[in-house]
Structures are given as structure tokens and as C-alpha cells.
């Protein structure tokens, strides 16, 4: 990995090119970075900076978001949106590289469970997390914390149903790495700005899951430390950031 110049083109000797923000501060990009590490796919990192995103990157991903991946060996195909990137990478390993992977099982029911959990993360849980974090009306904090805990209960129940230690049982999958970057940021940011911690009596399984996930090498290599998370989020707090609409507080 070495930051090949994306303005020129993808390094043809590298199977995949991964685009992310400097310092890998984006939780969506962290999902895909964890996937790449877990699958053991060689890749080259290109960091993208600027607001708005530079023109060269908009030619690669017109949405101007990270992550994105480009595949020189597949006629420079570009894939973006983290959930799509991660499923693509699993299929790439299975069908193009003809290797075994377990992040996305072949069983139809298990695949559906992963997608439903991931949909819940993106469309339900994340909104409650960032709305609570960014709320300035302390009278609403208890209700917003309750809303977030209700959304998180889906994961506690998934662990109970599967028997753990991961959401689908013994195997770490796309369901685990999809929400993990957000739980990492939740634990640090809510403790720092709200004095809040996930209650052990409600989320004993989820907290055990979190501790186990943090021990994975892919997670260690892709994560920010607590101080960096606070520095990054301080900018969001100062700007009353919308988080792409996830912060649903009225301004």
C-alpha cells in the first residue's frame, strides 16, 4: 500500500484501489477498510481531501463520498457506498479469486439477516445516535438516550438469538463490521459530551461483543484512538453538524 497517484490512474499492478479521507476518520470508510483487512486482499490507499471534493475524485465517484474502490483488473470498474463495496469485495474473493470467505455467507437466510441488521443500522440506529449526541436541549436527553437504546436493543437480541459471540453466531461477518465503527464513536463521544455509557444491565452481550471486536487485528489497524475521535467530533459539535441528515435536531 502506498498512495498511488489517483489523478493519473490506478496502479495496474495493484488489484484494488481504496479511496478514503485523510487519517481514515470516516466510519463508512472504516467499514470497507476492515473488510479489506479481513479478506486479506492487496490494495492501495488513496486519501481524498477537500471541500468540495476535487474534480479528479468526482470523475471516479460522482457522489463525492468515501469509501470507493477501483479495480484495475476489472476494466477499472468503480464501486462506492460502503455496504455495496463490502458485498462486492466478498463476491470478488469468492467468484473472481476463487477463495473462501465467511464475511458474507452463501446461505440465503444468513445473507438476509446481515442485510436487515445493516439496514437497521443505517436507517434507524444511526439517526438516534447522532440526534442524541448533537442535542442541545438537556430536557430531551433522557428521551433521546432511551430512543437510542431501543434501537440498539435489536443487536442485543440478535446476540441472544445467535448465541454469540457475534451477531450471526461464531463467525465475524459484514453485520458486525457494519455497525462497529459507529459503536466505537458512540462509546467515546457520548461519554465525553453526555457523560453516558451503555448500561451493563441492558447491553451485557453487546458490550462483550464490542470488547471482542476490538481485539481483531483488522479493527486495531483501522481505528482511531479515543483522543483523535474527540478531536474529530469537536469540529462537528462546534459546527452543529448534520451528519448527512442523521442529526435530526431542529436548528
RATAVEN-V284794 format. One line per field, one symbol per residue. psi: psi as a letter, one per 30 degrees, with the letter a starting at -180 (. if undefined). Layout:
BEGIN
psi=???
END
This chain:
BEGIN
psi=kghkjffelkjffkekkkkllkghfkeeeeeeeeeeeefhkklkkkkklkjlkleeeffejffgllllkkjefhhhkkklkeeeeeeeeeeeeefefhlklgejlfkeeeeeeeeeeeeeeefdeeeeefeeefkfjfffeeeeeeeeeeeffeeeeeeeeffaflegbfkkafeefefeeeeeeeeeeeeeffhkkkkefeheeeeeeeeeeffkeeeeffllleeeeeeefeeeeeghkfhgfejgkk.
END
